[in-house]
Amino acid sequence: MEIIMKMLDRMNTQLLHRRIVLFIIDIMTVCAAGIIPLWIRFELNYKDIPEVYLSSAWNFMVMNVVITLIVFYAFRLYHSLWAFAGTAEVQNILAACFLSAVLDFVGMKILDYPIPRSYYFMYALVLTAMTTLSRFSYRILRGMHHKAQNRKNGTRVMIIGAGDAGNTVIKEIINSNYSTMTIKCIIDDNESKWGRFIQGIKIVGGRDKIVEYAALYGIDEIIIAIPSANRATMKALVEICKETSCKLRTLPGIYQLVNGEVNVSKLRDVDVEDLLGRDPIKVDLESILNYVKDKTVMVTGGGGSIGSELCRQIAGHRPRRLIIVDIYENNAYEIQQELKYKYPRLDLVVLIASVRNTNRMNSIMQEYRPDIIYHAAAHKHVPLMEVSPNEAIKNNVFGTWKTAQAAVQNGVRKFVLISTDKAVNPTNIMGASKRICEMIIQTYNRHYETEFVAVRFGNVLGSNGSVIPLFKKQIAAGGPVTVTHPDIIRYFMTIPEAVSLVLQAGVYAKGGEIFVLDMGEPVKILDLAKNLIRLSGYKLDEDIRIEFTGLRPGEKLYEELLMSEEGLTDTENKLIHIGKPIEFDESQFYVQLNNLKKAVEKECADVRPLIQEIVPTYEPKESEDIKDMEEDS
């Protein structure tokens, strides 16, 4: 407390000193403004000024100073932070000086002091100019010094986009006393803007000039200031910029422009998701709102990457109650605090529980009676599940079975399973376990009133355990960036896209479907690594190299979204499809499932043969297979 008081005293002392300095400067300014008009009127020769006029000016000087200081104080010219002054402060200066001139005229007329008629106009002009200069001179000098330093040591920047967003970013960079950026040129595809200037910076041409001018000006950083650009445009621009080895940054989206939030602080590094080459998946938000609104919704695994985003979007659609279930208390706590802050009126219940606990899941559903369950709880890390297969089966398969059983016993209307493309022709325990989960919910859908549905999608950018956060950590550490295989490919989507699909699937679901997202063309992981290195401002192989580590246990070169036996039917959303369920013997399936349950409970040394009986398309990749694969490549 004592330290805070000392700081406040120091701040008050500094403020007092600044005001005293301004008072002294203003006294000198008023005195000068009272004489300079006469000096100008008589052709810049002080000796030619008639004594009667000089006497009038000097006799009224003390009163004029007092009146002007009072006026300036009333217009808060001693209260503003002039380092950040804007139009409001300029308006206050103009108004204060004009009023001072009017009072000067009135005072001289009342006291009958003779003075030339031009004096009053010149007095107002000189007073305004000198007051403005006194307030802004420090700022101007500091800005000039700052720009001079930037020319020597600053980051040389190219701006792409000569629209409103570009203009705002340029303005802030130029006016900022803390930015170390110097803008060298602007790029815009609009030919009518070529050769013109924004804030003194020339628009040199279209995107075909990016590489040329980046080399000409020695550009260090490129800022893409086009918030409205779609993914295809962004990908094209980034592909060109990659040739320059410059660091890239961009504005997050058009909503910043609409809300007037475009500024340097909103810039973000260009991310790999900008290179996916497709626009985000769009869903019918109104139908989702009507579907979730006033319902009691439960999310298992609600603290995970997908589960937490589900909770965020559901909370924004006004459910009657949101129940978050997670075994990991730290994740549950984080999403709880976030939602409590964003949605203080939300009826939120956060519970620590395992989906493997039959009694716990039953008691939760008996108490809260959820209408909809989104089942996101699962072990998803492929290599870890390969070395702990029994745990994967216990959690994924039997956790789903127990949760589904509790759902039908407690009258849940819809049950949405979060599945994966790894369930298609699986080569790993995680994918095979998810395929069994799909079979469970398809079986349950045939015999109970609860509508069961699965949602299958590919890799999620930015989720826990995904390659992008790993690559970023490796780049930050100076490399190397590790890629398992030069030819490995994956389908990718963003977390909001994945969650939007899950929510939309709940709307479309009639029971038994496996929903699949059309995610466009697959992406090579090697290309992702190369792009992320370049987008971070580093040169591939010179600054950071890529190292191939070999396929991990259970990993395959490519993922499929559908098994060959499954057909596709469309939904109202052209990017969301429904896979035809595969027929299988339910009686045999339950026998096999119970055998698997006994095996994992006894910690069987190898449950893979039992899993292959249930999922004939499962072909586990052993370590030797992986080595053979690497030698063949």
N, C-alpha and C positions, 0 to 999 in steps of 0.2 A: 504493500500500500504506500509505503514511504517512497519507493522508487517511482510509482505512478504519479504521486504528488509532485516529485521533483521534475518529472518529465512535463507535466502540465504547467508548472511554474516556468520552465525553460521555454515552452511553446508560447506562453502568454508574454514573456519578456521579448521573445523574437518578434511577436506580432506588434507589441508596443513600439519597438525600435523601428520596424518597417513603417508604421503609421507616422511616427515622428519625422522620419526621412521624407515621406510623401508630403507631410504638412510643410516642411521647409522648402521642398521642390515647388509645391503649389504657390507658396508665398512669392518665391522668385519668379514663377511663371506669371502670376497676376501683375506683378510689378513690371515685368518685361512687356506683357500684353497691353499695359496701360500707356507705354511710351512708344513701342514699335510702330503703331498705326500713325502717329504723328511724324515719326522718322521717315516712314514710307511716303506719307502725304507730301512732305516737303523734300522729295527727291533724294532721300538717303543722306541728308545733310543736317546734322543735329543743330548746328549754329543758325540755320535758317528758320528754325521753328520759332514762331512768335512767343514772347515771354508769357503772354496772357494764356495761351493754350497750355504751355508747360506748367504754369501755376495751377490751372484747373485740374490737370492730370495728377500732379503731385499732391494737391490739397485733398483730392478725393481718394487717394491711394489707400490710406489706412482703412477707411470705411469700406472701400471696394474689396480689400483683402479679407476683412472679417466676413462680409456678406458672401463672398465667393466660397470661403472655406465652409461656412454653414450650409450653403447650397450643395457643395460637393459631398459633405457628410450626409446630408439628407438623401442624396442619390446613391449612397453606398459606395462611393469611389474610394473609401478607405477600408472596405470590408472584403472586397473581391480578391480571389486568388488569380492574380494577373498572368501567372504562368499558363493558366488554362482558360483565359478570357475568350469570350465569343461574341456573337452579335448582341446579346443582351447587355453586356458591359459597354460595347461601343454605343449602343442606344442611350445608355445612362450618361455617358460622356457628352454626347451631342445635346441631350436635354438639359443637363446641368450647365453647360457652357452657354446655351441659348438663354436660359433663365438668368444667368449671371449678367449677360449682355443687356437683357431687358432691364434688370434692376440697376445696372450701371447707367443706362439712359434715363431712367426715372429719377435716380438720385441726383444726377447732374442737372436735370431740368428743375427739380425742386430747389436745389441750392443755387440755381442760376449761374452755373459755371459755363463760360463760353468754350465751345469746342467745335471743330469742323463736323459737318453732317456725315462725312464719310468715316469718321472716327469709329462710330458704333459698329458699323458692319465689319470694319477691319479688326476691331477689338475682338468681336465674336470669332472671326476666322482665325486670328493668331492664338487666342486662348484655346480654341478647340484643337488646333494643330499641335501646340506645345503640350497640352494635357495628354493627348493621345500618344504623342511621342514619349513622354515621360513614363506612361504606363506600359508601353509595349517595347521600349528600347531594349530593356534587359532580355526580354523574350526573343527579340529579333537577333541580338548579338549572340545569345546562347545558341539559337538555332543555326546561325551562320557558322559558329565554331563547331557545332555538332556535325553539320554537313561536311565541313572541311575535313574533320576526322574520318567521317564515313568514306569520303573519296579515297582516302589513303588505306583504311583498314576494313571498311564495311563489306557486307555481302552484296555482290552485284546481282540484281534481280531482273528477270523478265516477267512481265504480266501478260497472261493470255486472257483476252476479254476486255473490250473497250465499252462495256455497258455500265449500268448503274452500280453493280457490285464492284466492277473493276475500278471505277472512279472513286468509290468510297474507300476501297483498300489503298489505292494510290494516295489519296488525300491523307489518310491516317498515317501511312508510312512517312510521307513527307513532313507532316506536322509533328510527328512524335519526337520527343527529345530523348527517347530511350531506344528507339529502333536503330539497329546497326545496318539497315538495308539501304542500298542506293539503287533506285530504279533506273535502268539503262534504256529500255525500250518496251513497246507494247505491241502485241500481236492480236489481230482481229481479222476474221474472214470477210467482213463487210468492206468491199472495195471502196465505197464512198467515204470511208473513214481513213483510208491510207494517206499518209503524208500530213495528216492533221495532228493536233497536240491535245493532250489531257494533262492539266497541271504542269505544263511545260515539258512533258514527256512525249516523244514522237511515236505515232503508230506506224510501224515500218512495213507492215504487210500482213499476209495471211499465214496459215499454218505451214505452208511450204517454205517459209523464211525462218522457221524456228531454229533449225540446225545451223543455218548460215549466220544468223545474228547472235546465237549463243556463242559461237566461236569468235565472231568479230569483237564482241564486247567482253569476252571472258566471263560469261554468266556463271554464277555459282548456284543460283536457285531459281526455279521457275514456279510461279504461282498461277494456277488455273482458277480464274475468278469468273466462272460461268455456272452459277448455282442451278440454272435450269437445264443444264446439259444432261441428256439421257446417257445410259450406260454405253451405248454404241459410240456416241460422240466422245465420251470420256476415254473409252478404250483406244479410239483412233488417235486422240491427242497424246495420250500417255505413251503409245507405241512410238510416236515421233519423238517425244521428249526423251525416251530411253536412249536414243542415239547420242544424246549430248552429255551423258554422265552427270547431269545436274540433279540436285535434290529437288523433288517435286512436292508441292503442297497445293491444297485446294480448299474451297469452301464446302461445308457439309451438304447443303441443299438449298432449294429455293425458299424454304420457309423462313430462313434467316433474312432474306431480302424483303419478304412480305412484312415481317415483324420489325424491320428496321434494325436488325441485329448484325448486319454485315460489318465486321471489323477484323483487325489483325488477330485478335484473340480467338476468333472463330476459325482461323485457318487450321487445317489438319494435314498431316502427312498423307499423300496419296497412298491408298491401301491396295492390296492385291485384289480385293473385291471390285475395284474399279476396272479390272481387266477381265471380268467374267464375260463381258460382251453381250449382256442381255439386260433388259430393264427388270426391276424387281417384280415379283409375282404380285398381282393385284387380286384382292378378294372383295366380296360383297360385304362391306363392313356393316351395312344396315341389317342384313340377314343375321350376321353374327350377333349384333346388338340385341335383336329381337329374340334370338335363340338363348343367349346367356342371361339377359336381363331378368331380374327377380327370381333367378334360380339359385339353388344351393349347389355350389361347384366345389369339387374336391380334386386336388392335384397331388399325386404321389411323386416323390422325388422333386418336390416343389422348390428346393434350394439349388438344384443343378442348373446347367446352362439353358437347356430347353424348358425345364420346369419353371424356373424363375421368370423367364420371358412369358411363358403361358400365364403365370400369375399376374404379371404387369398388364398384359392385354386384357385379361378377364376382368381385373379390377377396374379398368377404364370403361367396361361395358355394363356397369351397374348391376352386379349380381346381388341377390338377397344376402348371400353369405359366401365367403371364400374360405375353404379349409385347406391349409397347406400341411402336408405330411412329409417328413423327411427324417432319416436316421442320423444325419450329420447336423449337429446343433448349430455350428458356426454358420453354415449356409442358410439354415432356417432363420437364424437371428438376423442375418443381413437383409434378406428379402422382407422379413417382418418389419424392420425399422424403415426400410425404403417405402413400403406401401403405407405404413402408418403416417409417414410424413406427407406423401403425395395424396393419399385418399383418407383423410382423418375421419370421414363418416362411414368408411367401409366396415362392415361387420366381418372382421378378420379373426380366424382361429388358426393358430400355429401349433402343431403337435409333433412331438418327437416319437417316432414309431417305425418299426420294421415291417415291411410287407410280408416277411416270412413268418410273422407272429399271427397265427390264425385268430386267437382270442382278441388280440389288440385290434385287428382290422374289423372284426365283428362288432366290438364294443364301440368303436369310433362311428361306424355307420349306423348302429342302432341309436346312438345319441343324436347325431346330426342329420341323418336321413338325406344324404346328397342326391340331387336329381341327376347330376352328370359327374362322371369320374374321368379325369385324364391321367392315365397310368404312365408316368415318365420314369418311375424308379427302376433302375437297372444298373448292373455292372456293364460298362461299355468299352473298356480299354482292351483291345484285341490281344496284344502280347501278354499282358498280366493275366488275362483269363485263360490263355493257353497253358500257363504254368499252375493255375488254380482252377481247373475245370469244374470240380465239384461245387466250388463256391459260386461260379457262374450259373450253374444249373439250379442250385438252391435258391439263389436270389432272383434270377430272371424267370426261369420256368415255374418254379413252385411259388415264388412270390406273386407272379401273375395269376396262377391257378387259385391261390388262397384269396387274393383280392377280388378276382372275378366271382368266386363262390360267395364271398361276403356281399358282393354287389347284388347278386340275384336273390339272396336271402333277405335283403333289406330294401327291395323295391327300387333300386337305381334304374333310371330310365335309359341312360346311355352310358356306355363304357368305351372309351377311346384309348387304344393301345398305341404307344409310340414304338414303331418298329424301325427297320433299317434296310438299306439295299444289300447289306451283307447277309441278309437272310436268303438271298437268291443264290442257289448253287453254292452253299457256304463251304469255305475251306478252313474255318476257324470255329472254336467253341462259342464265341460270342454270337456270330451269325447264325449258327445252328440252334442256339438256345432261343434266339428271337423267332426263328422259323417255327419252333415248337410252340412258342407263345401265340403266334398267329393261328396255329392249328387249334389251340385251346379255345381262343375266343370265337373261332368259326364254329367249333363244336357246340359251345355254350349258346351261341346265337340261334342254333336250330331248335333248342329245347327250352329256352326260357324267354320271358317277355322282355327282359333287358335287351336293348339293341347294342350288339358288340361290333366294333369296327377297328381296323388297324390302319395306321398311317405310316407309309414307308417313304423315307427320303435318304439322300446321300449324306456326304460329309458336310458338317456345319462349320462355316468360317468363324473363327474366334471362340469356339466352344472349348470347354476344359478338355485338354488332351489332343486338340487339333494341331495341325502342323504349323499354322501361322504364328501363334504365340511362341512356339518352340524356335522357329526360324528367327523371329525378332530377338529373342534372348541370345541366340547364337551370334547374330549380327552385332548386337550391343557388346558382346564379349570379344569381338574381333574375329570371330569365326573359329573353325570352319563351320559352314552350314552343311548338315548331314542329310542326305537323301538316300533312301534305301536302295533304289534301282533307277537307272536312267530312263526306263520306259514305263514306269508306273504311272497310271492315270486314275483320276477320281472325278466323280460328279460333285459339284459344290453348290451350296446355297447359303444364304445368310440366316442368322438366328431368327430375325423377324419374319423372314419368308417361311421358314420351317413352322413357326408357331401359327402364322396366318393359315397355312395349309391344314394344320391340326384343327384349328377352330372351324375352318370352312368344312372340313370333313365331317365334323359333328353335325353341321347343318344338313349336309347331303345324305348322311347315313340313314339307311333303312334297315341295316343289320347284315353282318357277314362280309361286308366289302373290305378289300385292301386298296386303299387309296394310294396312288402313285403320282408324283410330281414330274412333269416334263421339265427337266433342268437344263435343256440345251445340250451343247457339246461337252464331252468330258475334258478335263484340263490335266496336262502333264504336271506332276509335282515338281519336276526339274525346272520347268518354265516358271512355276510359281516362285521357286527359290531364286532363280536368276533375276526375275522381275523385282522381287522384294529387295535384293541386294542393290540393284540399280536405283530403285525408287528411294532408297535410303541415302543416296548420294555417294555410293562406293563403286569402285571399278571391280568387275568380276575378275577373279584370279590375281589381280594386282593387290587390291586391298583385302578382299575376302574370297576365299576359295570354297568350292563345293567338294564334299567328300562323300563317296558312295559306301554305304555300310552293309549292303545286302538285305534282302527281304527278311523281315522279322517272322517269328513263328506264327503261322496262321494267316499270313498276309499274302494276297494275290495281286497280280499286276493290274487287274482291272476289276471294277464292280459292275454288277448288272442290277437293273431295277425290277425286272420281271423274269420269272422262270419261263422256259420255252413253252411249257404247257399252258401258261396263262395267256388269256386274250385281254385286249383293252377295250373298254367302252368309255365314251366321253361323258363328262358332266357339263353343267352350265358354264363352268370355268374351263376354257379350252386347254389350260395348262395343268388341269387336275384330271386324272383318269382313274378308272376302276379296273382292277385286275380280277379276272374270273377265278373264283375259289377252286382249288384242286380237290377232287374227290379222294377220300381215303376211308378205310374201314375204321369206324369209330370204336367198335368193341375191341378190336385189336390195339387201337391207339391207347385206350385206357389201360389195357393190360401192360403194354410197353411203358406207359407213363408210371405206373405203380412199380414196375421192376426198376425203372430209373430212379425213382424216389428211394427205394430200399438201398440201392447201390450207393447213392451219394451220401445217404445217412450213415452208411457203414464205411464211408471214406474209401470207396473202391479205388484201386490203383490206376485203373484206366476205364473210364466210362464211354470212351469214343465208340467202341463197337455197339453199345446199347443205343447211343445217339444215332448211329448210322441206320439202325433198324427202324427208328422213328422217321428220320429224314434221309431217304435214299440218295438224295442229291448231295449229301454232305460228303466231301472228300478231303479229309484232313491232310495238311501239308506238314510232313515231318521235317526235321532239320536237314536230313540227307536229301530230301526232295528239293529243299531250298538251295542247297549247295549245287546240286545238279543243274538247277534252273539258272543259277548264276554262271556256271561254267559254259552252258549252252549259249548264253547271251554274249 
